[in-house]
Amino acid sequence: MKIKVQPDLEKARSIIKIIESRKKFVETYKNKIYSTVICENYYEIIKELATALCLSRGFKFVGKYAHKELIEMTVNLVNLDESFLFFLDDLRQRRNGSLYYGEEFGDNYLVNNQKKFNEIIEKIEKELNNKIEGSDEK
């Protein structure tokens, strides 16, 4: 469920700091350890960026379908193609499968989607940075 809140740029900036740690982890270990762990971290990076973007716009999501709704809003805010919505929803479901049921992503998934992960991250970061840098609350 989407809830309208006061835009919180400070919280968005705090989330960005955590994201930077995850990005360093992924860059350090993406070719060295279990691909499922790396894919889960890519999902977390994207989810946290989306959360920061929505918070900067005055929205947060709670409840059973919060992550799904968060992804949908982010795709709209960033003007991503509909194919990205399907990709991110699939990533969300795969991450849930790995986290809750022990299902693996597989090495090919990481290799085949590396470019897409980076493209999505870059686009959300650009939109988020524009919002944060363009604000009066610095």
Buried (B, 14 or more C-beta within 10 A) or exposed (E): EBEEEEBBBEBBBEBBEEBEEBBEBBEEEBEEEEBBBBBBBBBBBBBBBBBBBBBBBEBBBEEEEBBBBBBBBBBEBBEBEEEBBEBBBEBBEBBEBBEEEEBEBEEEBBEEBBEBBEEBBEBBBEBBEEBBEEEEEE
